[in-house]
Amino acid sequence: MRVATYYNNDDVRIEEMPVPSIGSKEMLVKVHASGICGSDVMEWYRIKKAPRVLGHEIAGEIVELGDDVKGYDIGERVFVSHHVPCGSCKYCEDDHTSVCDTLRSTNFDPGGFAEYLRVPEINVKKGVYRIPDGMSYSDGVFIEPLACVVRGQRFLNIEPEHTVLVIGSGISGLLHIKLAITKGVKRVIATDISDFRLNKAGEFDAYKTFKADDLSPSSIRKVNDGNLADRVIVSVGAKSAMKQAFETVDRGGRILFFAPLKPDEMLPMPVWDLWKDEISITTSYAACDHDFKEAIDLISTSKIAVNDMISHELPLKEAEKGFRLTAEGNESLKVVLRPDK
């Protein structure tokens, strides 16, 4: 079978690899669509494990079942989660499944940028979800990224009366905008360094948009009845964005760091201001079972449209172009690879 092997952002090679053999408690999935995630092009994060077949935002079809697998049929359309938790450790029981040791050690084989993947036993048990009728394979690649957004906003406890500021309007930021609006939020303010992405935020009904350099406490107050933002979502991994979050969050507000810095980067924090103004800071990573189910419902019922976020659909042989488009981010939103083409 063909796979797209990642060496670095400018070197993604189409190579041949045997179709994985499955065990009695496993399944083989034919990958029809696989989205390129922003994390796939975080070179500092990915390069240490290269060469590797990446890809975790997948939608496909079951083509082979192990003898001991029950409850599924060949031909069923599925989304498969690459990481799954144990469900019984202290972290899982405390709704922090994404820091479970099992979740951090599981994966499918070899990765979503391949024609086929083997789904291990634990993923079969805990990470396979049927794709509803009417949802396309390309729309199905949004299940994982939207589930991550669902999880982050759950930690924020967003209410309709809140003003939500989204710093960074890439795919994650745009999904945050759409989800907040779906929750009834009237004032979702968006920022970015890119006019292209800001225009998309406006098309997706952001209340106001600002270039990143123009974001300030006064600019927020001018469009928000003299107040700062109740909830701030930082969906870009930049110190400058995180500092802006400290400056633009209102008293009693909450900040979500949805994107990371590099492991060796430190962020100075205005602890006095955070303390006296009762500002809460939270983070979120990955998603869990009920986040996936909510994301599937949101997409399948058209509460959140995702097809309008697909800027490119490319055959697998153009994977390197897809990585370049995603890394540059100038004129692209979601790039979907089609291993079935």
Order of alpha helices (4+ residues) and beta strands (2+ residues): beta-beta-beta-alpha-beta-beta-beta-alpha-beta-alpha-beta-alpha-alpha-beta-alpha-beta-alpha-beta-alpha-beta-alpha-beta-alpha-beta-alpha-beta-alpha-beta
